[in-house]
Amino acid sequence: MVYLDFEKPLADIEGKAEELRAMARKAEDPVDVEKEALALDKKAGDLLKDLYKNLNPWRKTQVARHPDRPHCRAYVDALFSELTPLAGDRAFGDDHAVIGGLARFNDAPCVVIGHEKGNDTKSRIHHNFGMARPEGYRKAIRLMDMAHRFGLPVITLVDTPGAYPGKGAEERGQSEAIARCTQKCLEIGVPLVSVIIGEGGSGGAVAFATANRIAMLEHSIYSVISPEGCASILWKDSDRMREAAEALRLTAQDLKKLGVIDRIISEPLGGAQRDSKAAIDAVGIALASMLKDLTGKKPEDLIKDRRQKFLSMGSRSLA
């Protein structure tokens, strides 16, 4: 278990409980030791509830970035069957930060696209920490074109700190690729639903989340820039990221009030990283519900619905 900074008191208690259980396995009379461990378990449970009862935006940012949080591949493997991945953009190469292909969701054909961060050092480097290059967005465009041609719904899973800002990506047209991908989201005449499962960073996230229905996991974030980046620009001090996180209104709760997203998916106590299966099941239920809302709608109505959704953003207030 990887503990976040604000979870250190919890780490101490759970660590002591585990030490007591290790002692109990060696003790002649383990009953008394086990009682002490159970008391610590209860104390840890109460503390966990207290810590997650009212997380501030910066703590939610930390949870959204938790290394043990389930990533796109975990959702695809659990919720989709018969995945036939598509590779490459037919222009430069294949971007491993974006995975996608034809699949079945609840036994119905669909196209699934998502950012993959990886879950250890080797896979994170392979997937470029979920930061897509132009060829990743162009691969997504290919998949959306295919979905439109065959009348298949599109499901996107967003989890990226933002598009890759490297020199090579800029040389190959990063901004143009993001804009084209966003445009393609607005053009396709099939249901498009999106779930932000971790980080939804900047245009790199918008390019996949310009959807008819957008959901966010309870402790995920969605913003135009990272808190650190915002603090560096506004105050020339990245250490003011906590203040920036407050100002950005990046939590699922704020974005639901503002009308940017349509629903919040509850996470297990302590975040998705503490019970990946429960979190993945909850996302599956939300996806099924959102797709059901859009089933049977005409292509022109889906396109109009999607465009109107984004034109009306900003009309609500948090006051």
N, C-alpha and C positions, 0 to 999 in steps of 0.2 A: 504494500500500500504506500503510495506517494502522498504525503500530507502537504497541504498548502500552508503558507505562513500563518494564516489566522486559525488553522487547525492544530497548531502545535500543542496546546493544552490537551486536546483530544488524543493526540499521538502519545503523550505521556501516560494517560490513563489506560489506553488500549495496550500500550507496551507493557505496563505493569501487570495487567490482567493476563497477558500471554506468558510473562515470566512466572507468574503464580501457577499457571497450568503446566508449565514445563517442570516446576518443582513438584507439582502434584503427581506427575507421571513417575517420579522417582521416589516419592514419599511412601512410607508404610501405611499411613492413614491419610489418604488424600482428601477426605470429605471436608475437613475444616478449611483446607486451602482452596478447594473448589467453591465453597461458600463465599470466601473473600473475593475470588475471581468473579463470581456472579454479581456481587455487590458493585464491583468496579464496572462490569458490563452495563448495569443499570445506570450508573453515574455517567458512563460514556454515552449511552443512548440519550439521556436527558440533555447532556451538553451538546450533542449533535443536533438535536431539535432546536436548542437555543441558538446555536451558531447559524443555522440555515433558516431560522424563522423570518428574519428580515435582513437579507444580504444587501449591502449597498452596491452601487454600480461597479466599483473597482473589484470588490470580492466576486461579483458575478463574472467579471472579465477573467479573473483567475480561474474560476470553476470552468468557464467555457474553454479555457486553454489547457485544462488538466490533461497530462500525458496519458492517463489511463482511461480517458473518456472514449466510448466507442466511436470509431470513425466510419467513413463511407463504406468501406469494404465489409465491415461487420454488419451493417444494415442490409447491404445487397445480398450477402451470403444468407442472412436469416429470413429476409422478407421476399426475395425474388427467386424464381427457379428458371432453369433452361436459359441462363444468361449466355448470349453470344456477343462477346465484346467486339467493338470496332476500334481499330488502331489507325492513327495517322490522319493528316489533314489534306493529303494529296498535293501538298505544296512544299513542305519542308521535312516533316518527320512526325514522330509520335511523342506526345507530352504525357508523361506518367503521372503528372499532378491531377489529370482529369481522366476518370474512368467512365465508361458508358457502353451501352449496347442494347440489343433487343433482348427482352426477357418476358417473364410472366409474373404478374402480381395478382394474387388470389385467383390463379389459373387463367387470367385474362392477359392477352398480349399487350405489351407497352414498350416504351423506350425509357431507360433510366440513365441519368447522367449525374455525376457528382465529383466533388473535390476529394482527393485522398491524401491525408497527411503522413500516413505510416505510423507504426507503433514501436519502433526501436531505431537505433541510430542508422543502421544500414537502410531500412525501408524509408525512413524520413528523408535521407539524402536522395534515394532513388525517386521518391515522389516530390522532391523539392519542397518539402514541408507544406504541401498543398497550394503552393503559389504557381498558378498556371502561366505559361508562356503563350504567345499568339497562336501557336499550333494547337494548344489545348482548346481555346475558344473556337478555332476553326473546325476542330473535330466535333465539338458540340453542335456547331451549325450544321455539319453533315448529318448528324443524328436527328436534329430537329426537322431538317428537310425530308429525311426518310420517314419520320413519324407523320408528317403532314401528307406525304404521298400515299401512305398506306392507312391513314386514318387511325393512328395509334396515339393514345394519351402519352404525355411526357411527364415524368417524375424527376425532379432535380433535388439533390441533397447537397446543401451548401455548407462548407466548412473550410474557410480560407482566411488567412490574415490579409489577403489582397493579392492582386495580380503581381507577378514577378517583375521587379523594377530594374532588372539588369540591362546592360548595354546591348547584348544580342537581342533581347526581347524587343527593345525599342527600335533597333535596326530593322527587325522583321515586322514592325507595325503593330505594336501592342495596343495602342489606343484605338486604332482602326478595327482591330479584331474584337475588342470588347464592345465597341459601338455596333458592329455588325451582328454580334451575338445578341445584344440587347434588342436590336431591331428585329432579328429573326424571332425572338420570343413574342414580339408584338404582332408578327405577321401570320404565324401558323394557325390554321383553323381546327385545332384539336385541343382538348383539355390540357392545361399545363398547371401542375401543382408543384409547390416547392416547400421544403422544410429546411430551416436553418438548424443544424444539429450541433454546432459549436460556435465558431466565429463566422460572421458575415462581414467581411471587410471590403469596403469601398466598391468601385466599379467591378472588381473581380467577382464580387458576390451578386451585384445587381444584374450582371450578364446572364446569370442562371435563375435569378429570383424575380424576373419580370413576368409574374405568373397570374393566372386567374385567382388562385387561392395560395396564400402564404401562411405557413405555421412556423412557430419557433418553440424549441424546447425551453422549458421554464428558466434555465440558467444559461442560455445561449445569449449572444450579443450580435447586434447588427448596426453598423455605423459607417459614416462616410470616410472615417480615418481612425486609426488606432488611438487610444488615449495618449500613448507616448508621443506619437506623431503630432497630435493636436497640441499637446503641451509644448513641444519643441518649436512649433510654428508661432503659437500665440504668445508664449512667455519665454521662449528661448531656454527652456528648462524642462527636460523630460521627466525630472523628478516630481513635477506637479501633475502626474498622470491621474492621480485620484481626483483632483479637482476637474480635470478634463473629462473623466469618465462621467462625473455628475452632469456636466454641461452638455455632453453629447446626446443624452437621452437614448442610450444604446440598449437598454434592457427590454425584454419582451413585454413587460408590463407597461412601460411608457409607450412603446411602439404600437401596442394594441389600442391604447387610449387615443393615439394620434391617427389611427386608421391605416398605418403602414402595413400591419399584418392583420390576419383574420382570426387566428386562434393561438392559444398558448397550450402546449402539451406538458402536462405535469411530469416531473421527474421523481425518481425514488428519493427518499430522504437521504441527504448527503450528496446528491448529484447523480448523474447517469453513470459515473465511474464506479459507484458502489453497487450497482445492480444493472449491468448492461442489458441483460435479457428483458427486464421489466421496461427499461427505457425504449428498447427496440420494439417491443410489443406495442407500447403506447404510440409510437410513431406509425406503426402499421395500421392501427385502428384509425388514427387521424387521416392517413392517406386514403384509406378506404372510404371514409366519410366525405372527404373533400371531392374525391372522384365521383362519388354517387351524386353529389350536388350538381355536377356538371354533365352527367350522362344524359344523352338525348338532345343536348342543345345544338343548334345549327352552327356551322363554322363561322358564319358572319356574326352571330350573336356572341360566340366565344371571343372573337377578336374585339368586338365592340365593348364587351364586358371588361376585358383586360385593359384596353386603352382608357376607358372611363375610370377604372380603378386608380390608375396612376395620375390621370389629370385631376382627380379630386383630392389627391394627397396634399396635406398642408392646410386644409380647410378646417381641421379640428384644432382645439387648444387643450393643453393640459390643465388650464385653470378651471 
